[in-house]
Amino acid sequence: MIRQRLTEALAPVELDVIDEGHKHAGHSGEGKGHFFARIVSPAFAGKNPIQRHRLVYQALGDMMPDGIHALSIDAKAPGE
């Protein structure tokens, strides 16, 4: 679902979504809802990191925070 929403909203040229739940043993939300997203999209051109993250959060909408406990984002424009 994460991959689908990011693809529809941001038309990335590269997209990796990795479930990192196994890395979060011992704290709130243990074992689920922890992800890393690497996104390369023309939608990020001319935007600063905060603006890029906001675009990602907008795309995920109601998945934050109900389906996603934590999300690490690496958002770049093509050529960066």
N, C-alpha and C positions, 0 to 999 in steps of 0.2 A: 504494500500500500504506500509506503514511503517513496519507493522508486517511482511508482505510477504518478503520484501527486507532484513530485519534483519534475518529472519529465513533462507532464502536461503544462505546468506553470512556467518553467524556465527553459524548456527546449535545450537541455545540455548537450554538448558535443562529447563530453565524458561524464560518467556518473558511477561512483562506487558507493554502495551503502553496506556497511559492515556491522553486524550484530556483535557488540562488545560486552554483552551481559555477563559473560564468564569472568571478566576482569573486575567486577564490582562486588565480589563476595564480602560480606560483613557490614554492609551499610544499607540504608533505605532503598527499596526497589531492587534488592539483590536478585541477580540472575535474569532480569527481563527489562526491556525498555531502554537499554543503553545502546546508542548507536554512534557510528562515525560516518559522516558523509563527505565525500570529496566530489566537488561539482565544478565543472568548467563550462561556463555558459556565456554567450554574448550578452545576456541580460545584465551581467555584472560589470560590463565595460563602463568606465567613468564613475563607478560607485566606490565609496570607501567601505572598509570591512563591516562597519555597523549597518550600513544600508544593504549590503549583501546578505547579512544574517537576517535582517528584517524580511527580505524577499523570501528567504528559505522558510522562516517561521510563518509567513503569510500563506505560502504554498501548503504547509502542513496543517494549518488551521486548527481544527478541533482535536487533532492528534496530540497537540501540546496542551497540557501535560498529561492528559488521560491515557494515551497509548504509548507515549514516549516519556520516559523518566529523565533521561539525559541525552543530549545530542552535541557531539563535537563536529564542527563544520570547518572544512577547508574549501573556500569559495574563491574561484579565480575566473578571470576573463580569458578567452583564448589568447595564447601567446605569452602569458605570464608564467 
